[in-house]
């Protein structure tokens, strides 16, 4: 546990995105992605992507927690029927032995099953020791399973898990990778007793437009995100040091926080976690959003307006409101700022459609950004590696087994995976390397099957005949192999364990008799946690490999690696 706490005490990075093309610097989960990446807890999914919207499996979650715990030594096995030798095996046994995650009643762990939001709360709660807890109910509280009820209360009370719109928890929806990253980071901060993470200042992106907003009940946030997406703008949330709770915002309750602040202006000086933006000078256009409170802008925006110089900037306010109009809110903010070219604003109803918001944003008269030349693209060096086992080199009188393992091109016999590798190499102009055992496999089908099954049963690691020279020179590595009984041939384990793919993109490809990749892509990710393992690999059936050339070429082109 000490190693776990020490790891969690490391500072959360101020900037997010981690170089992932699908994690914008202004994304709500960007800071969390940076955290889990920098701590070696989660890596990308290929092609510089994090896949934030992809569901998380039970095996993935326990692996993340096991890494958090410092990857302790685990003895014995929980004997789950579906936990075989894989990247998650030790983590699953550790989780079971420590009562963090239990299996199903039928003896399975459920390694590839997606994990729900309520189950994530339950796992973290059990890891914490199952403390007593209570919290404000969610609107869909009745949908939360009884076993997770206290866990969800604990997670909400300690800022680990928050709800979605309209005070809904959505307990049975699957937890995405973005949500898992955020929950893990929030748990770390809870353990250290930290204040809520200040909003991430936008990273210079080339955009000259910034969307700033304060949102009390998610309505303004939704509109702000739509505007930022439409304009390709950066975004900055104004977060009070003392956040508003649902009870604070209940204006129908005498003495609630907003009522006290409304009645006493001296209480409206709301301290913000951050009220200035780095790279402020970069922005020519600033769009400011807020809800309407008693006919004026919600006062948490005031300190931002007061503490920034809007000289030379076009400023456009917008508000969200159920019934009130925009009133004089924009004019009053302009007077408060004293600088800037403040334009007429826009009021959106609380349920404004996305198309309405986008249409308004697209019609704004904004200052154009300065044009800078695109940088010269940096060429990536590519390697194609593969293991292939053709059971004959004679094109005549093949048995069924021999025909299933080979492709005949112009009289030349190639292994199925070998053929794929050749087409990829030809399409990319890459270097190529064949993975071979020091002691060759038998070509007789029956003998080969017996040996391969024995290797798999014993988790045997065949010695390699040779290894890749200067692997560090390559940025992208295509890795090919056949699917043998739902797994990679064991020689592939030897290959991955003897080579360091840190910082590289691994693109899997394989041939199979009907099982596709099975779980081999996630296995590779477990063997190479510091590499980016693509989820866009190519798997082709042995029944169609003979005619798959164009399919392979098109796939390489879609990936962007064609020469």
C-alpha positions as CSV (number, residue, x, y, z in Angstrom):
1,X,0.0,0.0,0.0
2,X,2.9,2.4,0.7
3,X,4.2,2.1,-2.8
4,X,0.6,2.8,-4.0
5,X,0.4,6.0,-1.9
6,X,3.8,7.2,-2.9
7,X,2.9,6.8,-6.6
8,X,-0.4,8.7,-6.1
9,X,1.4,11.6,-4.4
10,X,3.1,12.6,-7.6
11,X,1.9,15.9,-9.0
12,X,-0.8,15.9,-11.7
13,X,0.6,17.5,-14.9
14,X,-0.7,21.0,-15.6
15,X,-1.1,20.3,-19.3
16,X,-2.9,17.4,-20.8
17,X,-3.3,15.6,-24.1
18,X,-0.2,13.4,-24.0
19,X,0.4,13.8,-27.7
20,X,-2.8,11.8,-28.5
21,X,-4.6,13.1,-31.6
22,X,-8.0,12.3,-30.2
23,X,-7.5,14.1,-26.8
24,X,-7.9,17.8,-27.3
25,X,-6.2,20.0,-24.8
26,X,-9.6,21.5,-23.9
27,X,-11.3,18.1,-23.3
28,X,-12.8,17.6,-19.9
29,X,-10.6,14.4,-19.4
30,X,-7.3,15.8,-20.9
31,X,-5.7,16.3,-17.5
32,X,-6.6,12.8,-16.4
33,X,-5.2,11.3,-19.6
34,X,-1.9,13.1,-19.0
35,X,-1.9,11.7,-15.5
36,X,-2.4,8.1,-16.3
37,X,0.0,8.2,-19.2
38,X,2.8,9.9,-17.3
39,X,2.4,7.4,-14.4
40,X,2.5,4.3,-16.8
41,X,-1.0,3.3,-15.9
42,X,-2.6,3.6,-19.3
43,X,-1.2,3.9,-22.8
44,X,-2.6,4.7,-26.2
45,X,-4.5,2.3,-28.5
46,X,-2.6,3.0,-31.7
47,X,-1.9,5.7,-34.2
48,X,-1.3,8.2,-31.5
49,X,-4.9,7.7,-30.2
50,X,-6.2,7.2,-26.7
51,X,-9.7,6.2,-27.7
52,X,-11.4,8.0,-24.8
53,X,-14.9,6.8,-25.7
54,X,-13.9,3.1,-25.8
55,X,-15.3,0.9,-23.0
56,X,-13.0,-0.4,-20.3
57,X,-12.9,-4.1,-19.5
58,X,-12.7,-5.8,-16.1
59,X,-9.2,-7.0,-16.9
60,X,-8.0,-3.5,-17.9
61,X,-9.3,-2.0,-14.7
62,X,-7.7,-4.5,-12.3
63,X,-4.4,-4.1,-14.3
64,X,-4.5,-0.3,-13.8
65,X,-5.2,-0.7,-10.0
66,X,-2.5,-3.4,-9.8
67,X,0.0,-1.0,-11.3
68,X,-1.1,1.7,-8.9
69,X,-0.4,-0.7,-6.1
70,X,3.2,-1.0,-7.2
71,X,2.8,-4.3,-9.0
72,X,3.3,-6.4,-5.8
73,X,4.4,-10.0,-5.9
74,X,1.4,-12.4,-6.0
75,X,1.6,-16.1,-5.0
76,X,-1.0,-18.7,-5.8
77,X,-3.9,-18.4,-8.2
78,X,-7.6,-17.7,-7.9
79,X,-8.3,-20.4,-10.5
80,X,-10.7,-18.4,-12.7
81,X,-11.7,-20.5,-15.7
82,X,-11.2,-17.7,-18.1
83,X,-7.9,-16.3,-16.8
84,X,-5.1,-17.8,-18.7
85,X,-1.5,-16.7,-19.0
86,X,-1.9,-13.1,-20.2
87,X,-1.0,-9.5,-19.4
88,X,-3.8,-9.3,-16.8
89,X,-3.2,-12.7,-15.1
90,X,-1.2,-11.5,-12.0
91,X,-3.5,-8.4,-11.6
92,X,-6.6,-10.6,-11.6
93,X,-5.2,-12.9,-9.0
94,X,-4.1,-9.9,-6.9
95,X,-7.5,-8.3,-7.1
96,X,-9.2,-11.6,-6.1
97,X,-6.9,-12.3,-3.2
98,X,-7.3,-8.7,-1.8
99,X,-11.1,-8.8,-2.3
100,X,-11.0,-5.9,-4.7
101,X,-12.8,-7.8,-7.5
102,X,-14.5,-11.1,-7.3
103,X,-15.4,-13.4,-10.1
104,X,-18.8,-14.5,-11.3
105,X,-20.7,-17.4,-9.7
106,X,-19.8,-19.7,-12.6
107,X,-16.1,-19.5,-11.9
108,X,-15.3,-16.8,-14.5
109,X,-13.5,-13.5,-13.9
110,X,-15.1,-11.9,-16.9
111,X,-11.8,-10.6,-18.3
112,X,-13.2,-9.1,-21.5
113,X,-16.5,-7.9,-20.1
114,X,-17.0,-4.1,-20.0
115,X,-17.2,-2.7,-16.5
116,X,-20.1,-0.4,-15.5
117,X,-19.9,2.9,-13.7
118,X,-21.4,1.5,-10.6
119,X,-18.9,-1.4,-10.6
120,X,-16.0,0.9,-10.9
121,X,-17.2,2.7,-7.8
122,X,-17.6,-0.6,-6.0
123,X,-14.1,-1.7,-7.0
124,X,-12.5,1.5,-5.7
125,X,-14.6,1.4,-2.6
126,X,-13.5,-2.1,-1.8
127,X,-9.9,-1.2,-2.4
128,X,-10.3,1.6,0.1
129,X,-11.6,-0.8,2.7
130,X,-15.4,-0.5,2.2
131,X,-15.9,2.6,4.4
132,X,-19.3,3.8,5.6
133,X,-20.6,6.8,3.5
134,X,-23.6,8.9,2.6
135,X,-24.2,11.5,0.0
136,X,-26.9,13.4,-1.8
137,X,-29.0,11.0,-3.9
138,X,-28.8,11.0,-7.7
139,X,-32.0,11.4,-9.6
140,X,-31.7,7.8,-10.8
141,X,-30.6,6.5,-7.3
142,X,-33.2,3.7,-7.6
143,X,-31.3,2.3,-10.6
144,X,-28.1,1.7,-8.6
145,X,-27.6,-1.9,-7.5
146,X,-27.8,-2.5,-3.7
147,X,-24.2,-3.8,-3.6
148,X,-22.9,-0.5,-5.1
149,X,-25.1,1.9,-3.3
150,X,-22.7,2.8,-0.4
151,X,-19.8,2.7,-2.9
152,X,-21.4,5.3,-5.1
153,X,-22.2,7.5,-2.1
154,X,-18.6,7.2,-1.0
155,X,-17.3,8.0,-4.5
156,X,-19.6,11.0,-4.9
157,X,-18.9,12.4,-1.4
158,X,-15.2,12.3,-2.0
159,X,-15.2,13.8,-5.5
160,X,-14.1,10.6,-7.2
161,X,-17.1,10.1,-9.4
162,X,-19.6,12.7,-10.5
163,X,-22.9,12.5,-12.2
164,X,-24.0,13.3,-15.7
165,X,-26.5,15.8,-16.7
166,X,-29.7,16.4,-14.7
167,X,-28.2,14.9,-11.6
168,X,-28.1,11.4,-13.2
169,X,-25.4,8.8,-12.3
170,X,-26.2,6.4,-15.1
171,X,-25.0,3.4,-13.0
172,X,-25.4,0.7,-15.6
173,X,-23.7,2.4,-18.5
174,X,-20.2,1.1,-19.4
175,X,-17.3,3.2,-18.1
176,X,-15.1,4.6,-20.9
177,X,-11.4,5.0,-20.9
178,X,-11.8,8.7,-20.4
179,X,-14.0,8.1,-17.3
180,X,-11.6,5.5,-15.9
181,X,-8.6,7.9,-16.3
182,X,-10.6,10.7,-14.5
183,X,-11.8,8.4,-11.7
184,X,-8.2,7.1,-11.0
185,X,-6.8,10.7,-10.9
186,X,-9.7,11.8,-8.6
187,X,-9.0,8.9,-6.3
188,X,-5.3,9.9,-6.1
189,X,-6.3,13.4,-5.1
190,X,-8.7,12.1,-2.5
191,X,-6.0,10.0,-1.0
192,X,-3.7,13.0,-0.7
193,X,-6.4,15.3,0.5
194,X,-5.8,17.7,-2.3
195,X,-8.1,20.5,-3.4
196,X,-10.0,20.0,-6.7
197,X,-7.6,20.2,-9.7
198,X,-7.6,23.7,-11.2
199,X,-8.8,23.8,-14.7
200,X,-6.2,23.0,-17.3
201,X,-5.0,26.2,-19.0
202,X,-5.5,25.8,-22.8
203,X,-2.3,24.8,-24.6
204,X,-1.4,27.0,-27.6
205,X,-3.2,25.3,-30.4
206,X,-3.0,27.9,-33.1
207,X,-6.5,29.0,-32.4
208,X,-7.1,32.6,-31.7
209,X,-10.5,32.0,-30.1
210,X,-11.1,31.1,-26.5
211,X,-14.5,30.0,-25.0
212,X,-14.7,30.8,-21.2
213,X,-17.6,29.6,-19.2
214,X,-19.1,29.1,-15.7
215,X,-21.7,26.4,-15.5
216,X,-23.9,25.7,-12.5
217,X,-26.0,22.7,-13.8
218,X,-24.2,21.6,-17.0
219,X,-26.4,23.6,-19.4
220,X,-23.8,26.3,-20.0
221,X,-21.0,23.7,-20.2
222,X,-22.9,21.8,-23.0
223,X,-23.4,25.0,-25.0
224,X,-19.8,26.1,-24.4
225,X,-18.4,22.8,-25.6
226,X,-20.5,22.9,-28.8
227,X,-19.3,26.4,-29.6
228,X,-15.7,25.5,-29.0
229,X,-16.1,22.4,-31.2
230,X,-17.8,24.4,-34.0
231,X,-15.1,27.1,-34.0
232,X,-12.1,24.8,-33.2
233,X,-11.5,27.0,-30.2
234,X,-9.8,26.5,-26.9
235,X,-11.9,26.3,-23.8
236,X,-11.5,27.3,-20.2
237,X,-13.9,26.5,-17.3
238,X,-14.3,28.9,-14.4
239,X,-14.3,26.7,-11.3
240,X,-15.0,28.2,-7.8
241,X,-12.5,27.2,-5.1
242,X,-15.6,26.4,-3.1
243,X,-17.8,24.7,-5.7
244,X,-21.6,25.1,-5.7
245,X,-23.6,22.0,-4.6
246,X,-27.2,21.3,-5.7
247,X,-28.4,22.6,-2.3
248,X,-26.3,25.8,-2.8
249,X,-28.1,26.4,-6.1
250,X,-31.6,25.8,-4.9
251,X,-33.0,29.3,-5.1
252,X,-36.4,28.1,-3.8
253,X,-34.8,27.4,-0.4
254,X,-34.6,30.4,1.9
255,X,-31.0,30.9,3.1
256,X,-29.4,28.8,0.4
257,X,-26.0,30.0,-0.8
258,X,-27.2,31.7,-4.0
259,X,-30.0,33.4,-2.1
260,X,-27.6,34.7,0.5
261,X,-25.2,35.9,-2.2
262,X,-28.1,37.6,-4.1
263,X,-29.2,39.4,-1.0
264,X,-25.7,40.5,0.1
265,X,-23.5,41.7,-2.7
266,X,-20.4,41.5,-0.5
267,X,-20.7,37.7,-0.7
268,X,-20.5,37.7,-4.5
269,X,-16.7,37.9,-4.6
270,X,-16.2,34.3,-5.6
271,X,-12.7,33.0,-5.5
272,X,-11.8,30.9,-8.6
273,X,-9.3,28.0,-8.8
274,X,-7.9,30.0,-11.8
275,X,-9.0,33.4,-13.0
276,X,-6.3,34.1,-15.6
277,X,-5.4,32.1,-18.7
278,X,-1.9,31.3,-19.9
279,X,-1.2,32.5,-23.4
280,X,-3.9,35.1,-23.0
281,X,-2.2,37.3,-25.6
282,X,-2.8,34.6,-28.2
283,X,-6.5,35.1,-28.2
284,X,-8.2,37.8,-30.4
285,X,-11.7,36.5,-29.7
286,X,-13.1,35.7,-26.3
287,X,-16.6,34.1,-25.9
288,X,-17.9,34.2,-22.3
289,X,-20.8,32.0,-21.2
290,X,-22.8,31.9,-18.0
291,X,-26.3,31.2,-16.6
292,X,-28.6,34.1,-15.7
293,X,-29.1,34.7,-12.0
294,X,-31.7,37.3,-11.1
295,X,-31.4,39.0,-14.4
296,X,-27.6,39.3,-14.4
297,X,-24.6,37.1,-15.2
298,X,-23.9,34.5,-12.6
299,X,-21.4,36.3,-10.4
300,X,-18.6,33.6,-10.4
301,X,-17.6,35.1,-13.8
302,X,-17.0,38.6,-12.3
303,X,-13.4,38.0,-11.1
304,X,-12.4,36.6,-14.4
305,X,-13.7,39.7,-16.2
306,X,-12.1,42.0,-13.6
307,X,-8.7,40.3,-13.6
308,X,-8.0,40.3,-17.4
309,X,-7.2,42.9,-19.9
310,X,-9.5,42.7,-22.9
311,X,-7.7,45.4,-24.9
312,X,-7.7,44.6,-28.7
313,X,-10.0,41.6,-28.2
314,X,-13.5,40.9,-29.6
315,X,-15.7,39.7,-26.7
316,X,-19.0,38.0,-27.2
317,X,-21.1,36.9,-24.2
318,X,-23.7,34.2,-24.2
319,X,-26.0,32.9,-21.5
320,X,-28.3,30.0,-20.8
321,X,-31.6,30.4,-19.1
322,X,-34.9,28.6,-18.7
323,X,-37.1,31.8,-18.9
324,X,-35.0,34.9,-18.3
325,X,-33.6,36.9,-21.2
326,X,-30.0,38.1,-21.5
327,X,-31.0,41.5,-20.1
328,X,-28.2,43.9,-19.4
329,X,-25.8,41.1,-18.4
330,X,-23.4,41.7,-21.3
331,X,-23.4,45.4,-20.9
332,X,-22.7,45.2,-17.2
333,X,-19.8,42.8,-17.8
334,X,-18.4,45.2,-20.4
335,X,-18.5,48.0,-17.9
336,X,-16.8,45.8,-15.4
337,X,-14.0,45.0,-17.8
338,X,-13.5,48.5,-19.1
339,X,-11.6,47.2,-22.1
340,X,-12.3,45.2,-25.2
341,X,-14.8,45.4,-28.1
342,X,-17.9,43.8,-26.5
343,X,-20.4,42.6,-29.0
344,X,-24.1,41.8,-28.6
345,X,-24.6,38.5,-27.0
346,X,-26.9,35.5,-27.3
347,X,-29.3,33.8,-24.9
348,X,-29.9,30.1,-25.3
349,X,-32.7,28.2,-23.7
350,X,-31.6,25.5,-21.3
351,X,-32.5,22.8,-23.8
352,X,-31.2,24.5,-26.9
353,X,-30.4,22.1,-29.7
354,X,-26.9,21.5,-30.9
355,X,-27.8,22.7,-34.4
356,X,-29.1,26.0,-33.0
357,X,-25.8,26.6,-31.1
358,X,-23.6,25.6,-34.0
359,X,-25.6,27.8,-36.4
360,X,-25.1,30.8,-34.1
361,X,-21.4,30.1,-33.6
362,X,-20.8,29.7,-37.3
363,X,-22.3,33.1,-38.0
364,X,-20.1,35.1,-35.6
365,X,-17.9,37.8,-37.1
366,X,-14.6,36.9,-35.5
367,X,-11.1,38.1,-36.1
368,X,-9.2,35.6,-38.4
369,X,-6.1,33.9,-37.0
370,X,-2.7,34.8,-38.3
371,X,-1.7,32.3,-41.0
372,X,1.5,30.4,-40.3
373,X,3.0,27.9,-42.8
374,X,2.5,24.2,-42.0
375,X,5.6,22.5,-40.6
376,X,7.3,20.0,-42.9
377,X,5.9,16.5,-42.1
378,X,8.4,14.3,-40.3
379,X,9.0,11.0,-42.1
380,X,8.5,7.9,-39.9
381,X,10.7,4.9,-40.2
382,X,8.6,1.7,-40.6
383,X,9.5,-2.0,-39.9
384,X,7.4,-5.0,-40.8
385,X,8.0,-8.1,-38.6
386,X,6.2,-11.4,-38.8
387,X,6.1,-15.0,-37.9
388,X,4.7,-17.4,-40.4
389,X,4.6,-21.2,-40.6
390,X,3.8,-22.7,-44.0
391,X,3.5,-26.4,-43.8
392,X,5.0,-27.0,-47.2
393,X,7.0,-25.3,-49.9
394,X,5.8,-27.6,-52.6
395,X,2.9,-26.1,-54.6
396,X,1.8,-29.5,-56.0
397,X,-0.4,-32.1,-54.3
398,X,-1.0,-30.2,-51.1
399,X,-3.0,-31.7,-48.3
400,X,-5.9,-29.7,-46.9
401,X,-3.8,-28.6,-43.9
402,X,-1.0,-27.5,-46.1
403,X,-3.3,-25.5,-48.4
404,X,-4.8,-23.8,-45.3
405,X,-1.5,-22.5,-44.2
406,X,-0.2,-21.2,-47.5
407,X,-0.7,-18.8,-50.4
408,X,0.6,-19.7,-53.9
409,X,1.6,-16.7,-55.9
410,X,3.1,-17.3,-59.4
411,X,4.1,-20.8,-58.3
412,X,5.8,-19.6,-55.2
413,X,4.5,-20.9,-51.8
414,X,4.3,-18.4,-49.0
415,X,2.9,-18.7,-45.5
416,X,-0.4,-16.9,-45.0
417,X,1.1,-14.3,-42.6
418,X,4.2,-14.1,-44.7
419,X,2.1,-13.1,-47.7
420,X,0.4,-10.4,-45.7
421,X,3.8,-9.1,-44.6
422,X,5.1,-9.0,-48.1
423,X,2.1,-6.9,-49.3
424,X,2.5,-4.5,-46.4
425,X,6.2,-4.1,-47.0
426,X,5.6,-3.5,-50.7
427,X,2.9,-0.9,-49.9
428,X,4.9,1.0,-47.3
429,X,8.4,0.6,-48.5
430,X,9.3,-0.5,-45.0
431,X,12.2,-2.8,-43.9
432,X,11.1,-6.4,-43.2
433,X,12.2,-8.9,-40.6
434,X,11.1,-12.6,-40.3
435,X,10.8,-14.0,-36.7
436,X,12.2,-17.5,-36.7
437,X,12.9,-20.0,-33.9
438,X,16.4,-21.2,-33.3
439,X,15.2,-24.7,-33.7
440,X,12.8,-24.8,-36.7
441,X,9.3,-26.0,-36.2
442,X,8.3,-29.3,-37.9
443,X,6.4,-28.9,-41.2
444,X,4.4,-32.1,-40.6
445,X,0.9,-30.9,-39.6
446,X,0.3,-33.4,-36.8
447,X,3.7,-32.9,-35.2
448,X,3.5,-29.1,-35.5
449,X,0.1,-29.0,-33.8
450,X,1.3,-31.3,-31.0
451,X,4.5,-29.2,-30.4
452,X,2.6,-25.8,-30.6
453,X,-0.1,-27.0,-28.2
454,X,2.5,-28.2,-25.7
455,X,4.3,-24.9,-25.9
456,X,1.1,-23.0,-25.2
457,X,0.2,-25.3,-22.3
458,X,3.6,-24.8,-20.7
459,X,3.9,-21.1,-21.6
460,X,7.2,-22.1,-23.2
461,X,9.4,-19.4,-24.8
462,X,11.2,-20.7,-27.9
463,X,14.6,-19.3,-28.5
464,X,14.9,-16.8,-31.4
465,X,17.2,-17.5,-34.3
466,X,18.0,-13.8,-34.6
467,X,16.6,-10.5,-33.4
468,X,15.9,-7.1,-35.0
469,X,19.0,-5.0,-35.4
470,X,18.6,-1.3,-34.5
471,X,15.0,-1.5,-33.4
472,X,15.4,1.9,-31.8
473,X,15.6,3.4,-35.3
474,X,12.0,2.6,-36.1
475,X,8.9,4.6,-35.2
476,X,6.2,2.2,-36.5
477,X,6.3,-1.6,-36.4
478,X,3.8,-3.8,-38.1
479,X,3.8,-7.2,-36.2
480,X,2.2,-10.2,-37.9
481,X,1.4,-13.7,-36.6
482,X,-1.1,-16.5,-37.1
483,X,-3.9,-17.1,-34.5
484,X,-3.2,-20.5,-32.9
485,X,-6.1,-21.6,-30.6
486,X,-7.1,-18.1,-29.6
487,X,-3.5,-16.9,-28.9
488,X,-0.3,-15.8,-30.6
489,X,2.3,-18.6,-31.1
490,X,4.6,-18.7,-28.1
491,X,7.5,-17.5,-30.2
492,X,5.8,-14.1,-30.3
493,X,6.0,-13.9,-26.5
494,X,9.8,-14.5,-26.9
495,X,9.9,-11.7,-29.4
496,X,8.1,-9.1,-27.4
497,X,9.8,-10.0,-24.1
498,X,13.3,-9.6,-25.8
499,X,12.5,-6.3,-27.4
500,X,11.7,-2.9,-26.0
501,X,8.9,-1.1,-28.0
502,X,8.7,1.9,-25.7
503,X,7.5,5.0,-27.6
504,X,6.7,3.0,-30.8
505,X,3.5,2.4,-32.5
506,X,2.7,-1.3,-32.9
507,X,0.2,-2.3,-35.6
508,X,-0.9,-5.9,-35.4
509,X,-1.9,-8.1,-38.3
510,X,-2.8,-11.7,-38.4
511,X,-4.3,-14.7,-40.3
512,X,-6.8,-17.0,-38.7
513,X,-9.2,-19.9,-39.2
514,X,-12.2,-18.1,-37.8
515,X,-11.1,-16.5,-34.5
516,X,-9.8,-13.1,-35.8
517,X,-7.5,-11.5,-33.3
518,X,-9.1,-13.1,-30.2
519,X,-7.5,-11.2,-27.3
520,X,-4.1,-11.0,-28.8
521,X,-4.1,-7.2,-29.3
522,X,-4.8,-6.6,-25.6
523,X,-2.1,-9.2,-24.8
524,X,0.4,-7.2,-26.9
525,X,-0.6,-4.1,-25.0
526,X,0.1,-5.8,-21.7
527,X,3.5,-7.1,-22.9
528,X,4.5,-3.6,-24.2
529,X,2.8,-1.1,-21.8
530,X,5.0,1.8,-23.0
531,X,4.1,1.3,-26.7
532,X,1.0,2.5,-28.5
533,X,-0.8,-0.6,-29.7
534,X,-3.1,0.1,-32.6
535,X,-6.7,-1.0,-32.4
536,X,-6.9,-0.7,-36.2
537,X,-5.0,-3.9,-37.0
538,X,-5.9,-6.2,-39.9
539,X,-7.1,-9.8,-39.4
540,X,-7.8,-11.9,-42.5
541,X,-9.2,-15.4,-42.7
542,X,-7.1,-18.1,-44.3
543,X,-10.1,-18.8,-46.5
544,X,-9.8,-15.4,-48.2
545,X,-6.1,-14.6,-47.9
546,X,-5.4,-15.7,-51.5
547,X,-7.5,-12.8,-52.9
548,X,-6.9,-10.3,-50.1
549,X,-4.1,-8.2,-51.7
550,X,-6.2,-5.1,-52.5
551,X,-7.9,-5.3,-49.1
552,X,-4.4,-5.2,-47.4
553,X,-3.3,-2.3,-49.7
554,X,-6.4,-0.3,-48.9
555,X,-5.9,-0.9,-45.2
556,X,-2.4,0.4,-45.3
557,X,-3.6,3.4,-47.2
558,X,-6.3,4.1,-44.7
559,X,-3.7,4.0,-41.9
560,X,-1.7,6.6,-43.8
561,X,1.5,4.6,-44.2
562,X,1.4,3.9,-47.9
563,X,4.5,5.1,-49.7
